[in-house]
Amino acid sequence: MSLLVIGTVAFDAIETPFGKTDKIVGGAATYASLAASYFYDKIKIVAVVGDDFPTEEIKDFNNHHIDTEGLQVKQGEKSFFWSGKYHNDMNSRDTLATELNVLANFDPIIPENYQDCHYLMLGNLTPQVQQTVIKRLKNRPKLIVMDTMNFWMDIAMDDLLETIKMVDVLTINDAEARQLSGEYSLVKAAKKILTMGPKYLIIKKGEHGALLFHENHIFSAPALPLAEVFDPTGAGDTFAGGFIGYMAKVGTVNFNNMKNAIIFGSALASFCVEKFGTEKIRNLTEQEIKARVQEFVQLSTFDIK
Amino acid sequence: MSLLVIGTVAFDAIETPFGKTDKIVGGAATYASLAASYFYDKIKIVAVVGDDFPTEEIKDFNNHHIDTEGLQVKQGEKSFFWSGKYHNDMNSRDTLATELNVLANFDPIIPENYQDCHYLMLGNLTPQVQQTVIKRLKNRPKLIVMDTMNFWMDIAMDDLLETIKMVDVLTINDAEARQLSGEYSLVKAAKKILTMGPKYLIIKKGEHGALLFHENHIFSAPALPLAEVFDPTGAGDTFAGGFIGYMAKVGTVNFNNMKNAIIFGSALASFCVEKFGTEKIRNLTEQEIKARVQEFVQLSTFDIK
C-alpha cells in the first residue's frame, strides 16, 4: 500500500510585499508530498526535473520517506521554472515567467514498484498526463484525488472533463467551480460537478476556508484567520497533500474522515503560507500540527443542542 | 427589561435577477426587530415614518410583540425610500434612488416607557443619531450592538469613531473592517478596531459566514450554502436582530453565548434572502428556525479529539 503523488517538482522565484526569493524549490508534487509525509510514510512520487535540480533536494524528499524512484532526472535539460509576483492583497498575482523545460515532454513513467498504489494524488498538471497515470496503474487506487486549475479549463476542457470522470475527489477553487459548471451559486455548481464523475468535490476558498460536497451533504471548514500571509505559493497543493495523507493514514474513505482530512489539510496550508516556499512545511513537528488543528477546533466549535 | 431597536422603517423598491417589487416595507429597524421577535418578546422600536406608512404594517409589528410607541408618524411627510438593483452575482448592487424624506430631520425621541432598556440595537443610521439614543438612555444598557456601513466612514468618520467608543459589539463587513482600520489582514483589522471601543467585533462576510473577535479569541461561523439567493436586502439587519434577540433571551453576555447568537442570527439571515423583502421573516415557526440551526450544526461539525 502506498500513496502516489504526481505533479511538478520545479523551481519558483517569488516576489511578495514581504520580500523576494531567488530560484527555490517548489512545484505541486513537492508541496503535496511533503505535506502528506506528516501523516503517511509510504509516499512515492512521479515527476520530472532537469540536471539542474540539486541532489540534496532529492535527499530531503527521501528524509521525509518519499520514494523518488519515479522522479526522472533529464540530463542536459532544465527543470520547470515559474516566477510570480503577488499583489498587496496576496490574493492575486502576476506570472512573470513560465519556462516549461522538461515539463514540455513529460511522460509519467510508473515504476513497477509503484503498482501497489492505493491512494493517488494527481497534483495540478496537464489533464492528459494526469489521465495517463490513472491508465498506467494496473489496479484502480482506492482513492483518487485530483487538483486542477482554470488554466486547463481555458485550454484543455475536453481532456479535463475526460479526466474528471475517472477521479473520486476534485479540488478546485470557487472561481474554478463556477467556470467548470457555468453556475454562480456554489451549491448549484457542486451539484453539476458531482454529475461529472467525482463523488466528492472540495471547493477551496482561500482565506474563507473550504467546502466539501458529497451527495446531499455539505461540510464547511473554516480557514484560520492569519495576521500575516507571507507567501501563498503552494498552499493549495499543501492542502491537497495533507488531505490525502490523512485519508491514507485513516484508511477508510467516508464523509466523516474527509471532514477531518480537510481540517488537517487546512492546518498544513496555514503553516505553508507563513514562510517563503516550502521552508515551513519541511520541518514541522507532530506537536505543532496537533496544536494548530486544535486552533481549528477552537475556532469553529459552538454548543447548540 | 426590554430590547430597544433603532434604525430605519422605510420603503424599498428592489430589483434582482429574479424579479422586481413595487414599494415594499423595509428598513434596518424593521428587519432587526422582526428577527429579534423570534427570541424575545419585549421589543421596542424607535424610528420615524411619514403618513404614507400603512397602519396595518404598524399592527404587524405589534403582532410580533414589537412596541411602536417610539415610532414617530410625521403627518404630511413621506417615509424614507430606497431603491436598488442587484447584479447577477447578488453580491453587488446599484442604488437607483435614495429619498431621505422624514429621515432628514430624525430626532430619536425615547418614550419614558422605554427607559427599562437592557439591550440596545443601533441599526444602521447616522452615527450622530445612534449616539443621541445612547445619551438619552438614563441607564447604560447591559449590551449595545451597533451596525454601520462604509457610507458613514466616507462622510462622517469622526462621528462614527465617537459612537463606536460607546458600544459593546460592532458589526461590519470585511471591506468595512479594512476601511475602518486601514489593515488588509482581518486579524490585524480586528485587533485595531477592538482598541477603538467595542469589546466584540463581528465581521460579516456574506456567503462566507462571519467572524467574531474578542480579546484573543476568534470564532468563525459558516454561512449556509444556498442554491438560490432571491433578495439579499436586509440580511445584515436580520442577522444583527437575530443576534441581539438571542442575547436578550439568554441574558448573559459572554463569548460562548455570542457564538450561538451568531449562529441564530445567521440562520435568520439565511431565511431572509429566500424571499423578497421581509416576506419570509414575518412568518417563521420555532420549528423552522430549530431545523435551520441544526443545518448549521451539521454543516460545521467535525470530530477531532
Interface residues (C-beta under 8 A of the other chain):
Chain A: N88 D89 M90 Y184 S185 L186 V187 K188 K191 K205 E207 H208 G209 L211 H217 I218 F219 S220 A221 P222 A223 P225 L226 A227 E228 V229 N256 K259 N260 I262 I263 V293 F296 V297 Q298 L299 S300 F302 D303 I304
Chain B: N88 D89 M90 Y184 S185 L186 V187 K188 K191 K205 E207 H208 G209 L211 H217 I218 F219 S220 A221 P222 A223 P225 L226 A227 E228 V229 N256 K259 N260 I262 I263 V293 F296 V297 Q298 L299 S300 F302 D303 I304
